[in-house]
Amino acid sequence: MPGTLYLVATPIGNFADMTFRALDVLKEADLVVCEERPEGERLLKHFNLERPLETLNEHNEAAATHTILGHLKGGRTVALVSDCGTPVFSDPGRLLVERAVESGVRVVPVPGASSLMPALTASGFAIDQFLFYGWLSPKKDRRLAELRELQRDRRTIVLMDTPYRLVPLLRDIAAVFGASRRMVIAFNLTLPDEQILRGVPPALHAACAARELKGEYVIVIEGRARERKE
């Protein structure tokens, strides 16, 4: 009989956000699969857990998926975690889930920390409908084209990117969205230096460039139809 694949959400910065259920699953798992071994080891060490570890990331996804699927077909329990937050969501693991479903393996999500919903709910923007676009292109011309498409969208827009691209990204958002659209940057959520920065794109670009902010962030942009009248 096939085993079970658990998708275990882990804290996005503050270890106090770990759920009791997530800990129970990790304690009982035959194998924990992490994105990067140092991060996986750090997580287990913090909670005094000793479990076998294997990695699955963008560099070895196909080979690792084949190996892990073998464990699952052999009846073992596997817990998949990402470096932080909810696995598979903007992280490697989709192929493993797809193959597990095709093979009749039970897939169980264990919900917990995520940067998406806290950023949305703290934004103050309408979230009855929203567009999670995720990562824009790292190439400037393509990124600007994507932003021009998004600029016309009526829904609240959610973007993510790597820490070192924050200022260039804000520069491009300011160029496309202008100075009337409201925006929020949820910076280092759950950590002691957490900040919710609010304003319009040009002002936020100038502020972040001057402060050289470094860390994880989520950008939330008010939809076009939600712009306030001057």
Backbone as CSV, one residue per row, in Angstrom:
resi,resn,N_x,N_y,N_z,CA_x,CA_y,CA_z,C_x,C_y,C_z
1,MET,0.850,-1.192,0.000,0.000,0.000,0.000,0.884,1.240,0.000
2,PRO,0.585,2.240,-0.863,1.422,3.453,-0.912,1.401,4.209,0.414
3,GLY,2.467,4.975,0.641,2.544,5.802,1.830,1.780,7.093,1.637
4,THR,2.114,8.086,2.444,1.427,9.385,2.411,2.448,10.496,2.233
5,LEU,2.113,11.441,1.366,2.942,12.623,1.167,2.281,13.791,1.880
6,TYR,2.948,14.308,2.908,2.455,15.465,3.647,3.160,16.730,3.137
7,LEU,2.397,17.759,2.869,2.939,19.059,2.467,2.868,19.963,3.692
8,VAL,3.995,20.129,4.355,4.025,20.752,5.687,4.492,22.205,5.608
9,ALA,3.597,23.118,5.945,3.961,24.536,5.995,4.838,24.799,7.216
10,THR,5.881,25.596,7.019,6.803,25.931,8.106,6.877,27.454,8.257
11,PRO,7.368,27.944,9.397,7.391,29.386,9.630,8.137,30.168,8.554
12,ILE,7.679,31.394,8.292,8.341,32.246,7.303,9.402,33.135,7.953
13,GLY,9.643,32.941,9.229,10.659,33.733,9.923,10.618,33.520,11.421
14,ASN,9.403,33.473,11.960,9.222,33.338,13.404,8.865,31.891,13.729
15,PHE,9.767,31.172,14.412,9.533,29.762,14.703,8.301,29.527,15.570
16,ALA,7.834,30.569,16.272,6.644,30.418,17.109,5.392,30.169,16.278
17,ASP,5.479,30.383,14.967,4.331,30.154,14.089,4.184,28.704,13.652
18,MET,5.082,27.833,14.088,4.983,26.411,13.745,3.750,25.821,14.425
19,THR,2.973,25.031,13.704,1.766,24.454,14.288,2.073,23.133,14.985
20,PHE,1.216,22.785,15.957,1.380,21.512,16.661,1.238,20.344,15.683
21,ARG,0.305,20.467,14.760,0.099,19.383,13.799,1.326,19.180,12.920
22,ALA,1.922,20.287,12.477,3.125,20.183,11.646,4.232,19.454,12.398
23,LEU,4.402,19.763,13.671,5.424,19.092,14.474,5.125,17.604,14.609
24,ASP,3.853,17.268,14.814,3.485,15.861,14.937,3.811,15.098,13.650
25,VAL,3.522,15.726,12.505,3.795,15.066,11.223,5.293,14.861,11.035
26,LEU,6.085,15.879,11.344,7.536,15.760,11.184,8.112,14.702,12.122
27,LYS,7.570,14.597,13.334,8.058,13.592,14.289,7.835,12.177,13.782
28,GLU,6.715,11.971,13.082,6.344,10.619,12.656,6.790,10.273,11.240
29,ALA,7.255,11.249,10.477,7.611,11.001,9.079,8.819,10.065,8.974
30,ASP,8.756,9.169,8.009,9.920,8.321,7.738,11.028,9.115,7.065
31,LEU,10.627,10.153,6.343,11.590,10.959,5.593,11.092,12.388,5.504
32,VAL,11.973,13.350,5.732,11.654,14.767,5.535,12.398,15.236,4.295
33,VAL,11.669,15.837,3.380,12.264,16.350,2.143,12.269,17.869,2.224
34,CYS,13.440,18.467,2.068,13.583,19.912,2.197,14.165,20.490,0.907
35,GLU,14.083,21.799,0.798,14.600,22.471,-0.392,16.124,22.570,-0.352
36,GLU,16.644,23.061,0.760,18.093,23.176,0.959,18.455,22.516,2.283
37,ARG,19.450,21.637,2.268,19.774,20.857,3.463,20.073,21.722,4.698
38,PRO,20.866,22.810,4.600,21.117,23.608,5.807,19.837,24.152,6.440
39,GLU,18.879,24.560,5.605,17.620,25.079,6.144,16.798,23.961,6.772
40,GLY,16.785,22.795,6.125,16.068,21.664,6.694,16.654,21.226,8.023
41,GLU,17.975,21.205,8.093,18.643,20.830,9.340,18.377,21.854,10.438
42,ARG,18.354,23.120,10.052,18.089,24.183,11.037,16.687,24.046,11.617
43,LEU,15.719,23.741,10.770,14.340,23.566,11.225,14.232,22.407,12.206
44,LEU,14.774,21.267,11.825,14.678,20.101,12.691,15.432,20.311,13.999
45,LYS,16.595,20.921,13.916,17.382,21.168,15.129,16.652,22.089,16.087
46,HIS,15.990,23.115,15.562,15.284,24.061,16.429,14.214,23.354,17.249
47,PHE,13.569,22.353,16.659,12.498,21.652,17.364,12.954,20.299,17.922
48,ASN,14.274,20.112,17.997,14.861,18.905,18.583,14.348,17.629,17.918
49,LEU,14.301,17.660,16.602,13.848,16.504,15.842,15.023,15.908,15.075
50,GLU,15.062,14.604,15.011,16.083,13.910,14.218,15.378,12.993,13.237
51,ARG,15.350,13.399,11.970,14.712,12.610,10.939,15.636,12.543,9.720
52,PRO,15.560,11.480,8.937,16.338,11.419,7.686,15.917,12.559,6.762
53,LEU,16.897,13.146,6.095,16.641,14.278,5.209,17.078,13.971,3.790
54,GLU,16.264,14.395,2.827,16.663,14.413,1.431,16.270,15.771,0.873
55,THR,16.942,16.184,-0.201,16.649,17.488,-0.780,15.894,17.349,-2.098
56,LEU,15.046,18.334,-2.353,14.357,18.468,-3.631,14.323,19.950,-3.951
57,ASN,15.010,20.342,-5.020,15.038,21.749,-5.386,15.103,21.875,-6.907
58,GLU,15.259,23.088,-7.371,15.222,23.336,-8.822,16.360,22.647,-9.566
59,HIS,17.430,22.285,-8.848,18.590,21.674,-9.486,18.461,20.154,-9.635
60,ASN,17.659,19.533,-8.782,17.588,18.064,-8.819,16.150,17.550,-8.835
61,GLU,15.197,18.401,-9.214,13.782,18.070,-9.029,13.383,16.753,-9.698
62,ALA,13.791,16.539,-10.931,13.373,15.329,-11.642,13.918,14.067,-10.966
63,ALA,15.228,14.068,-10.679,15.843,12.889,-10.061,15.318,12.663,-8.653
64,ALA,15.186,13.747,-7.877,14.700,13.616,-6.504,13.259,13.137,-6.473
65,THR,12.453,13.624,-7.407,11.055,13.188,-7.476,10.978,11.681,-7.694
66,HIS,11.794,11.172,-8.585,11.817,9.727,-8.857,12.186,8.935,-7.595
67,THR,13.209,9.404,-6.887,13.661,8.709,-5.669,12.599,8.744,-4.581
68,ILE,12.028,9.927,-4.355,11.041,10.092,-3.281,9.765,9.319,-3.599
69,LEU,9.396,9.298,-4.861,8.213,8.541,-5.252,8.408,7.052,-4.962
70,GLY,9.635,6.584,-5.118,9.937,5.198,-4.770,9.678,4.925,-3.298
71,HIS,10.080,5.865,-2.431,9.808,5.716,-0.991,8.305,5.669,-0.735
72,LEU,7.562,6.546,-1.397,6.116,6.609,-1.189,5.427,5.342,-1.673
73,LYS,5.834,4.849,-2.826,5.245,3.614,-3.347,5.576,2.422,-2.449
74,GLY,6.689,2.543,-1.718,7.080,1.484,-0.793,6.387,1.569,0.552
75,GLY,5.467,2.526,0.694,4.677,2.627,1.911,5.213,3.579,2.961
76,ARG,6.246,4.338,2.630,6.832,5.247,3.611,6.063,6.568,3.667
77,THR,6.136,7.211,4.809,5.523,8.523,5.013,6.566,9.597,4.770
78,VAL,6.257,10.544,3.897,7.200,11.596,3.524,6.587,12.955,3.843
79,ALA,7.368,13.812,4.474,6.950,15.187,4.762,7.779,16.138,3.910
80,LEU,7.117,16.878,3.051,7.790,17.864,2.203,7.685,19.236,2.830
81,VAL,8.833,19.898,3.017,8.855,21.268,3.529,9.662,22.133,2.565
82,SER,9.384,23.428,2.562,10.215,24.354,1.797,11.125,25.082,2.775
83,ASP,11.955,25.968,2.273,12.834,26.726,3.175,12.015,27.529,4.174
84,CYS,10.852,28.011,3.742,9.947,28.702,4.648,8.576,28.792,3.986
85,GLY,7.532,28.802,4.798,6.189,28.940,4.263,5.609,27.633,3.754
86,THR,4.684,27.764,2.827,3.939,26.610,2.315,4.659,25.972,1.135
87,PRO,4.984,24.685,1.212,5.694,24.044,0.108,4.852,24.007,-1.165
88,VAL,5.530,23.942,-2.299,4.955,23.887,-3.647,4.495,25.272,-4.111
89,PHE,3.991,26.108,-3.187,3.533,27.446,-3.547,4.743,28.334,-3.829
90,SER,5.012,28.579,-5.113,6.195,29.344,-5.542,7.498,28.683,-5.113
91,ASP,7.470,27.384,-4.913,8.654,26.614,-4.530,8.632,25.271,-5.263
92,PRO,9.765,24.596,-5.346,9.790,23.275,-5.988,8.864,22.291,-5.272
93,GLY,8.420,21.288,-5.993,7.585,20.248,-5.395,6.352,19.905,-6.209
94,ARG,6.000,20.752,-7.156,4.791,20.499,-7.948,4.897,19.172,-8.704
95,LEU,6.085,18.902,-9.260,6.274,17.654,-9.999,6.069,16.448,-9.097
96,LEU,6.575,16.521,-7.874,6.408,15.421,-6.927,4.935,15.208,-6.616
97,VAL,4.209,16.277,-6.364,2.779,16.160,-6.075,2.039,15.570,-7.275
98,GLU,2.369,16.050,-8.458,1.726,15.544,-9.678,1.947,14.045,-9.837
99,ARG,3.197,13.621,-9.670,3.521,12.200,-9.820,2.874,11.359,-8.698
100,ALA,2.825,11.920,-7.506,2.199,11.207,-6.390,0.714,10.978,-6.667
101,VAL,0.028,12.011,-7.149,-1.395,11.893,-7.474,-1.605,10.841,-8.560
102,GLU,-0.763,10.880,-9.589,-0.868,9.913,-10.687,-0.656,8.483,-10.205
103,SER,0.152,8.337,-9.147,0.496,7.010,-8.641,-0.447,6.526,-7.544
104,GLY,-1.458,7.320,-7.232,-2.415,6.920,-6.206,-1.934,7.139,-4.791
105,VAL,-0.900,7.942,-4.631,-0.383,8.264,-3.299,-1.289,9.323,-2.654
106,ARG,-1.589,9.128,-1.396,-2.394,10.112,-0.663,-1.549,11.359,-0.403
107,VAL,-2.084,12.526,-0.773,-1.398,13.807,-0.570,-2.189,14.611,0.456
108,VAL,-1.520,14.993,1.543,-2.199,15.677,2.647,-1.537,17.031,2.909
109,PRO,-2.243,18.142,2.670,-1.674,19.451,3.005,-1.803,19.723,4.504
110,VAL,-0.732,20.206,5.091,-0.746,20.602,6.503,-0.544,22.119,6.534
111,PRO,-1.630,22.882,6.646,-1.536,24.336,6.493,-0.797,25.005,7.633
112,GLY,-0.345,26.207,7.341,0.382,26.979,8.349,0.814,28.302,7.773
113,ALA,2.029,28.696,8.081,2.516,30.025,7.724,2.604,30.216,6.221
114,SER,2.274,31.439,5.800,2.406,31.853,4.405,2.513,33.367,4.412
115,SER,3.315,33.912,3.528,3.440,35.376,3.475,2.319,36.022,2.674
116,LEU,1.642,35.241,1.841,0.632,35.801,0.943,-0.555,36.402,1.691
117,MET,-1.222,35.604,2.516,-2.437,36.091,3.171,-2.173,37.202,4.194
118,PRO,-1.111,37.105,5.009,-0.838,38.231,5.910,-0.612,39.547,5.166
119,ALA,0.112,39.494,4.037,0.353,40.714,3.268,-0.945,41.265,2.710
120,LEU,-1.794,40.395,2.190,-3.072,40.833,1.633,-3.979,41.428,2.699
121,THR,-4.117,40.737,3.817,-5.053,41.209,4.834,-4.575,42.500,5.496
122,ALA,-3.270,42.689,5.587,-2.736,43.911,6.196,-2.709,45.085,5.225
123,SER,-2.911,44.810,3.934,-2.794,45.881,2.933,-3.898,46.923,3.056
124,GLY,-5.087,46.491,3.471,-6.219,47.404,3.511,-6.923,47.534,2.171
125,PHE,-6.452,46.809,1.161,-7.069,46.850,-0.168,-8.168,45.784,-0.262
126,ALA,-8.990,45.914,-1.264,-10.033,44.924,-1.492,-9.412,43.580,-1.855
127,ILE,-9.834,42.529,-1.176,-9.279,41.204,-1.480,-10.388,40.197,-1.761
128,ASP,-11.575,40.705,-2.125,-12.613,39.782,-2.568,-12.186,39.099,-3.860
129,GLN,-11.362,39.814,-4.641,-10.700,39.244,-5.797,-9.267,39.771,-5.807
130,PHE,-8.315,38.885,-6.088,-6.937,39.348,-6.212,-6.202,38.471,-7.211
131,LEU,-5.111,38.995,-7.748,-4.286,38.282,-8.716,-2.917,38.056,-8.104
132,PHE,-2.594,36.778,-7.867,-1.235,36.456,-7.441,-0.412,36.223,-8.698
133,TYR,0.434,37.182,-9.022,1.267,37.051,-10.210,2.612,36.413,-9.877
134,GLY,3.051,36.590,-8.633,4.325,35.995,-8.234,5.518,36.759,-8.762
135,TRP,6.475,36.026,-9.336,7.728,36.621,-9.773,7.620,37.148,-11.206
136,LEU,7.977,38.395,-11.380,8.080,38.965,-12.717,9.387,38.510,-13.365
137,SER,9.523,38.771,-14.640,10.743,38.396,-15.352,11.950,39.159,-14.787
138,PRO,13.099,38.507,-14.684,14.317,39.202,-14.257,14.861,40.133,-15.335
139,LYS,14.374,39.991,-16.575,14.814,40.834,-17.680,13.957,42.099,-17.735
140,LYS,14.605,43.246,-17.724,13.889,44.500,-17.573,12.825,44.718,-18.637
141,ASP,13.133,44.510,-19.897,12.156,44.767,-20.962,10.921,43.903,-20.787
142,ARG,11.144,42.629,-20.507,10.019,41.729,-20.297,9.249,42.104,-19.041
143,ARG,9.959,42.482,-17.981,9.312,42.871,-16.725,8.421,44.095,-16.928
144,LEU,8.894,45.074,-17.679,8.093,46.262,-17.962,6.838,45.909,-18.764
145,ALA,6.983,44.977,-19.701,5.824,44.545,-20.487,4.793,43.865,-19.586
146,GLU,5.273,43.048,-18.667,4.362,42.383,-17.727,3.654,43.405,-16.844
147,LEU,4.386,44.398,-16.380,3.792,45.427,-15.534,2.749,46.248,-16.297
148,ARG,2.994,46.507,-17.558,2.009,47.249,-18.350,0.703,46.457,-18.486
149,GLU,0.825,45.138,-18.587,-0.378,44.296,-18.623,-1.098,44.371,-17.278
150,LEU,-0.339,44.261,-16.196,-0.935,44.272,-14.864,-1.551,45.622,-14.517
151,GLN,-1.004,46.680,-15.062,-1.475,48.027,-14.744,-2.951,48.206,-15.071
152,ARG,-3.455,47.430,-16.023,-4.853,47.563,-16.434,-5.798,46.678,-15.623
153,ASP,-5.231,45.813,-14.781,-6.066,44.847,-14.062,-6.857,45.522,-12.942
154,ARG,-8.096,45.119,-12.782,-8.959,45.716,-11.766,-8.813,45.061,-10.397
155,ARG,-8.127,43.940,-10.344,-7.969,43.228,-9.074,-6.728,43.703,-8.313
156,THR,-6.735,43.487,-7.015,-5.528,43.700,-6.220,-4.460,42.726,-6.712
157,ILE,-3.230,43.217,-6.848,-2.141,42.445,-7.458,-1.083,42.123,-6.403
158,VAL,-0.612,40.887,-6.397,0.427,40.462,-5.450,1.665,40.022,-6.213
159,LEU,2.802,40.606,-5.847,4.078,40.287,-6.480,5.092,39.841,-5.427
160,MET,6.002,38.974,-5.843,7.131,38.595,-4.998,8.396,38.649,-5.850
161,ASP,9.531,38.729,-5.202,10.793,38.690,-5.921,11.914,38.488,-4.927
162,THR,13.116,38.333,-5.429,14.270,38.133,-4.572,14.655,39.447,-3.890
163,PRO,15.259,39.378,-2.705,15.594,40.603,-1.969,16.431,41.603,-2.759
164,TYR,17.394,41.121,-3.550,18.286,42.058,-4.232,17.620,42.784,-5.403
165,ARG,16.399,42.372,-5.766,15.732,43.046,-6.877,14.664,44.025,-6.417
166,LEU,14.569,44.295,-5.119,13.499,45.165,-4.621,13.547,46.548,-5.254
167,VAL,14.691,47.225,-5.205,14.775,48.599,-5.706,14.555,48.675,-7.216
168,PRO,15.198,47.821,-8.034,14.902,47.859,-9.469,13.435,47.570,-9.781
169,LEU,12.839,46.661,-9.022,11.433,46.340,-9.243,10.551,47.545,-8.920
170,LEU,10.826,48.215,-7.814,10.042,49.398,-7.445,10.223,50.522,-8.461
171,ARG,11.418,50.639,-8.989,11.668,51.641,-10.030,10.771,51.391,-11.231
172,ASP,10.662,50.136,-11.635,9.849,49.805,-12.805,8.357,49.945,-12.505
173,ILE,7.948,49.581,-11.297,6.539,49.753,-10.919,6.173,51.230,-10.946
174,ALA,7.064,52.073,-10.432,6.811,53.518,-10.430,6.693,54.054,-11.856
175,ALA,7.532,53.540,-12.759,7.504,54.004,-14.147,6.204,53.635,-14.844
176,VAL,5.634,52.489,-14.494,4.432,52.006,-15.175,3.148,52.440,-14.461
177,PHE,3.121,52.336,-13.150,1.890,52.600,-12.397,1.720,54.060,-12.012
178,GLY,2.795,54.838,-12.029,2.691,56.256,-11.742,2.544,56.568,-10.266
179,ALA,2.085,57.779,-9.982,2.083,58.293,-8.608,0.708,58.341,-7.965
180,SER,-0.289,57.698,-8.575,-1.625,57.742,-7.967,-2.076,56.391,-7.429
181,ARG,-1.427,55.318,-7.847,-1.835,53.979,-7.414,-1.246,53.669,-6.045
182,ARG,-2.067,53.194,-5.135,-1.562,52.853,-3.806,-0.894,51.475,-3.819
183,MET,0.086,51.327,-2.943,0.869,50.097,-2.895,1.352,49.839,-1.470
184,VAL,1.566,48.575,-1.148,2.069,48.174,0.162,3.242,47.221,-0.035
185,ILE,4.270,47.373,0.772,5.363,46.409,0.819,5.356,45.792,2.212
186,ALA,5.050,44.498,2.280,5.088,43.777,3.554,6.487,43.185,3.670
187,PHE,7.285,43.748,4.540,8.719,43.466,4.598,9.056,42.648,5.840
188,ASN,9.764,41.529,5.645,10.208,40.666,6.745,9.075,40.309,7.706
189,LEU,7.983,39.825,7.145,6.825,39.454,7.953,7.192,38.445,9.043
190,THR,6.636,38.648,10.221,6.768,37.825,11.433,8.092,38.000,12.154
191,LEU,9.039,38.741,11.580,10.337,38.941,12.223,10.332,40.226,13.063
192,PRO,11.309,40.399,13.963,11.330,41.596,14.808,11.367,42.904,14.018
193,ASP,11.964,42.883,12.823,12.037,44.114,12.024,10.942,44.178,10.959
194,GLU,9.853,43.456,11.193,8.718,43.497,10.267,8.245,44.936,10.060
195,GLN,7.978,45.263,8.795,7.455,46.585,8.457,6.383,46.448,7.390
196,ILE,5.327,47.235,7.509,4.310,47.350,6.467,4.448,48.762,5.905
197,LEU,5.072,48.880,4.751,5.336,50.177,4.139,4.202,50.518,3.181
198,ARG,3.632,51.702,3.311,2.479,52.101,2.506,2.789,53.395,1.763
199,GLY,2.252,53.512,0.568,2.453,54.744,-0.189,2.191,54.522,-1.662
200,VAL,2.716,55.423,-2.476,2.605,55.302,-3.927,3.978,54.879,-4.469
201,PRO,4.022,54.265,-5.650,5.276,53.687,-6.146,6.494,54.609,-6.135
202,PRO,6.419,55.849,-6.636,7.633,56.679,-6.638,8.180,56.937,-5.235
203,ALA,7.290,57.182,-4.287,7.731,57.465,-2.918,8.343,56.232,-2.266
204,LEU,7.726,55.079,-2.477,8.271,53.853,-1.893,9.597,53.470,-2.538
205,HIS,9.718,53.710,-3.829,10.999,53.453,-4.498,12.097,54.318,-3.897
206,ALA,11.825,55.598,-3.728,12.828,56.508,-3.167,13.189,56.120,-1.742
207,ALA,12.184,55.748,-0.941,12.435,55.399,0.458,13.266,54.127,0.571
208,CYS,12.940,53.113,-0.218,13.667,51.844,-0.141,15.081,51.975,-0.704
209,ALA,15.245,52.797,-1.735,16.576,53.022,-2.298,17.474,53.723,-1.291
210,ALA,16.906,54.669,-0.561,17.690,55.425,0.411,18.070,54.574,1.618
211,ARG,17.181,53.669,2.019,17.397,52.870,3.230,18.129,51.558,2.947
212,GLU,18.238,51.191,1.685,18.884,49.935,1.297,18.319,48.754,2.084
213,LEU,16.991,48.651,2.086,16.321,47.561,2.790,16.732,46.215,2.191
214,LYS,16.975,45.258,3.071,17.324,43.914,2.630,16.498,42.908,3.425
215,GLY,15.886,41.993,2.712,15.068,40.984,3.373,13.996,40.478,2.434
216,GLU,13.133,39.625,2.966,12.041,39.067,2.172,10.865,40.043,2.168
217,TYR,10.127,40.057,1.080,9.008,40.994,0.992,7.923,40.474,0.067
218,VAL,6.732,41.028,0.264,5.597,40.812,-0.629,5.080,42.189,-1.007
219,ILE,4.844,42.400,-2.293,4.315,43.684,-2.774,2.845,43.497,-3.132
220,VAL,2.009,44.393,-2.613,0.575,44.364,-2.903,0.203,45.705,-3.534
221,ILE,-0.377,45.653,-4.728,-0.736,46.866,-5.468,-2.252,46.918,-5.636
222,GLU,-2.829,48.050,-5.314,-4.274,48.218,-5.451,-4.682,48.098,-6.919
223,GLY,-5.793,47.429,-7.168,-6.277,47.276,-8.530,-6.709,48.602,-9.137
224,ARG,-6.725,48.656,-10.453,-7.034,49.897,-11.147,-8.383,50.468,-10.755
225,ALA,-9.385,49.626,-10.652,-10.725,50.103,-10.310,-10.824,50.567,-8.873
226,ARG,-9.795,50.207,-8.069,-9.824,50.562,-6.660,-9.067,51.848,-6.367
227,GLU,-8.522,52.480,-7.388,-7.773,53.709,-7.151,-8.680,54.761,-6.530
228,ARG,-8.176,55.507,-5.600,-8.958,56.572,-4.971,-9.016,57.793,-5.864
229,LYS,-10.144,58.478,-5.816,-10.304,59.707,-6.581,-9.555,60.840,-5.896
230,GLU,-8.871,61.629,-6.695,-8.138,62.763,-6.118,-9.114,63.930,-5.879
